Amino acid sequence: MDKVAFRKQQIQKMTQMQAQTQAESAQLTQQLFQTSAWQKARSIATTISSPIEVNTRQLITQALKDGKQVLLPKTMPHRQMAFLPFDDQYDRLVVSKFGIPEPAYDAALVNQTPDLVIVPAIAFDCQTRNRIGFGAGYYDRFLAGYHGATVALVPTVMKYDAAQWPLEEHDIKINQLILCH
């Protein structure tokens, strides 16, 4: 199956299973908190999740409570991302053309070297740790030059034993997948 067809099918599946994904979010987040990558990190990059993704609000709240800096991506021209600090003030976020809440851009605050990146996607190949995202390539471009820790929270709906989409040479493997038991 090509990536476009897989994405369409997978997003439908994620929509149908969003209640289960939300139910699994707490378990996945608790498992994340036990990892050495989380415990060592002073700065965490994540996204504001949509209802079909693992809920990131709990991990954002915990990171701030633990004194970690939370960074959110801002989409930039040429399919680049800039990570900017977030202080739990959701009302200050601006909705991007993709419908994702993002921080306002401030060049002085950009941090492209967070200690840990929680990488979003729509599906993960558990054997190779490859992912497929929503299709714009922002994370692939960022991760190509990033050398820190990467973790993905993988609910049941996003877990595949082998990729059902074509893998490509430029795909970046995630360091650690956290799966539901």
Secondary structure as a PSIPRED ss2 file (coil, helix, strand):
# PSIPRED VFORMAT (PSIPRED V4.0)

   1 M C   1.000  0.000  0.000
   2 D C   1.000  0.000  0.000
   3 K H   0.000  1.000  0.000
   4 V H   0.000  1.000  0.000
   5 A H   0.000  1.000  0.000
   6 F H   0.000  1.000  0.000
   7 R H   0.000  1.000  0.000
   8 K H   0.000  1.000  0.000
   9 Q H   0.000  1.000  0.000
  10 Q H   0.000  1.000  0.000
  11 I H   0.000  1.000  0.000
  12 Q H   0.000  1.000  0.000
  13 K H   0.000  1.000  0.000
  14 M H   0.000  1.000  0.000
  15 T H   0.000  1.000  0.000
  16 Q H   0.000  1.000  0.000
  17 M C   1.000  0.000  0.000
  18 Q H   0.000  1.000  0.000
  19 A H   0.000  1.000  0.000
  20 Q H   0.000  1.000  0.000
  21 T H   0.000  1.000  0.000
  22 Q H   0.000  1.000  0.000
  23 A H   0.000  1.000  0.000
  24 E H   0.000  1.000  0.000
  25 S H   0.000  1.000  0.000
  26 A H   0.000  1.000  0.000
  27 Q H   0.000  1.000  0.000
  28 L H   0.000  1.000  0.000
  29 T H   0.000  1.000  0.000
  30 Q H   0.000  1.000  0.000
  31 Q H   0.000  1.000  0.000
  32 L H   0.000  1.000  0.000
  33 F H   0.000  1.000  0.000
  34 Q H   0.000  1.000  0.000
  35 T C   1.000  0.000  0.000
  36 S H   0.000  1.000  0.000
  37 A H   0.000  1.000  0.000
  38 W H   0.000  1.000  0.000
  39 Q H   0.000  1.000  0.000
  40 K H   0.000  1.000  0.000
  41 A C   1.000  0.000  0.000
  42 R C   1.000  0.000  0.000
  43 S E   0.000  0.000  1.000
  44 I E   0.000  0.000  1.000
  45 A E   0.000  0.000  1.000
  46 T C   1.000  0.000  0.000
  47 T C   1.000  0.000  0.000
  48 I C   1.000  0.000  0.000
  49 S C   1.000  0.000  0.000
  50 S C   1.000  0.000  0.000
  51 P C   1.000  0.000  0.000
  52 I C   1.000  0.000  0.000
  53 E C   1.000  0.000  0.000
  54 V C   1.000  0.000  0.000
  55 N C   1.000  0.000  0.000
  56 T C   1.000  0.000  0.000
  57 R H   0.000  1.000  0.000
  58 Q H   0.000  1.000  0.000
  59 L H   0.000  1.000  0.000
  60 I H   0.000  1.000  0.000
  61 T H   0.000  1.000  0.000
  62 Q H   0.000  1.000  0.000
  63 A H   0.000  1.000  0.000
  64 L H   0.000  1.000  0.000
  65 K H   0.000  1.000  0.000
  66 D C   1.000  0.000  0.000
  67 G C   1.000  0.000  0.000
  68 K C   1.000  0.000  0.000
  69 Q E   0.000  0.000  1.000
  70 V E   0.000  0.000  1.000
  71 L E   0.000  0.000  1.000
  72 L E   0.000  0.000  1.000
  73 P E   0.000  0.000  1.000
  74 K E   0.000  0.000  1.000
  75 T E   0.000  0.000  1.000
  76 M E   0.000  0.000  1.000
  77 P H   0.000  1.000  0.000
  78 H H   0.000  1.000  0.000
  79 R H   0.000  1.000  0.000
  80 Q E   0.000  0.000  1.000
  81 M E   0.000  0.000  1.000
  82 A E   0.000  0.000  1.000
  83 F E   0.000  0.000  1.000
  84 L E   0.000  0.000  1.000
  85 P E   0.000  0.000  1.000
  86 F E   0.000  0.000  1.000
  87 D C   1.000  0.000  0.000
  88 D C   1.000  0.000  0.000
  89 Q C   1.000  0.000  0.000
  90 Y H   0.000  1.000  0.000
  91 D H   0.000  1.000  0.000
  92 R H   0.000  1.000  0.000
  93 L C   1.000  0.000  0.000
  94 V E   0.000  0.000  1.000
  95 V E   0.000  0.000  1.000
  96 S C   1.000  0.000  0.000
  97 K C   1.000  0.000  0.000
  98 F C   1.000  0.000  0.000
  99 G C   1.000  0.000  0.000
 100 I C   1.000  0.000  0.000
 101 P E   0.000  0.000  1.000
 102 E E   0.000  0.000  1.000
 103 P C   1.000  0.000  0.000
 104 A C   1.000  0.000  0.000
 105 Y C   1.000  0.000  0.000
 106 D C   1.000  0.000  0.000
 107 A H   0.000  1.000  0.000
 108 A H   0.000  1.000  0.000
 109 L H   0.000  1.000  0.000
 110 V C   1.000  0.000  0.000
 111 N C   1.000  0.000  0.000
 112 Q C   1.000  0.000  0.000
 113 T C   1.000  0.000  0.000
 114 P C   1.000  0.000  0.000
 115 D C   1.000  0.000  0.000
 116 L E   0.000  0.000  1.000
 117 V E   0.000  0.000  1.000
 118 I E   0.000  0.000  1.000
 119 V C   1.000  0.000  0.000
 120 P C   1.000  0.000  0.000
 121 A C   1.000  0.000  0.000
 122 I C   1.000  0.000  0.000
 123 A E   0.000  0.000  1.000
 124 F E   0.000  0.000  1.000
 125 D E   0.000  0.000  1.000
 126 C C   1.000  0.000  0.000
 127 Q C   1.000  0.000  0.000
 128 T C   1.000  0.000  0.000
 129 R C   1.000  0.000  0.000
 130 N E   0.000  0.000  1.000
 131 R E   0.000  0.000  1.000
 132 I E   0.000  0.000  1.000
 133 G C   1.000  0.000  0.000
 134 F C   1.000  0.000  0.000
 135 G C   1.000  0.000  0.000
 136 A C   1.000  0.000  0.000
 137 G C   1.000  0.000  0.000
 138 Y H   0.000  1.000  0.000
 139 Y H   0.000  1.000  0.000
 140 D H   0.000  1.000  0.000
 141 R H   0.000  1.000  0.000
 142 F H   0.000  1.000  0.000
 143 L H   0.000  1.000  0.000
 144 A H   0.000  1.000  0.000
 145 G C   1.000  0.000  0.000
 146 Y C   1.000  0.000  0.000
 147 H C   1.000  0.000  0.000
 148 G C   1.000  0.000  0.000
 149 A E   0.000  0.000  1.000
 150 T E   0.000  0.000  1.000
 151 V E   0.000  0.000  1.000
 152 A E   0.000  0.000  1.000
 153 L E   0.000  0.000  1.000
 154 V E   0.000  0.000  1.000
 155 P C   1.000  0.000  0.000
 156 T H   0.000  1.000  0.000
 157 V H   0.000  1.000  0.000
 158 M H   0.000  1.000  0.000
 159 K E   0.000  0.000  1.000
 160 Y E   0.000  0.000  1.000
 161 D C   1.000  0.000  0.000
 162 A C   1.000  0.000  0.000
 163 A C   1.000  0.000  0.000
 164 Q C   1.000  0.000  0.000
 165 W C   1.000  0.000  0.000
 166 P C   1.000  0.000  0.000
 167 L C   1.000  0.000  0.000
 168 E C   1.000  0.000  0.000
 169 E C   1.000  0.000  0.000
 170 H C   1.000  0.000  0.000
 171 D C   1.000  0.000  0.000
 172 I C   1.000  0.000  0.000
 173 K C   1.000  0.000  0.000
 174 I C   1.000  0.000  0.000
 175 N C   1.000  0.000  0.000
 176 Q E   0.000  0.000  1.000
 177 L E   0.000  0.000  1.000
 178 I E   0.000  0.000  1.000
 179 L E   0.000  0.000  1.000
 180 C C   1.000  0.000  0.000
 181 H C   1.000  0.000  0.000
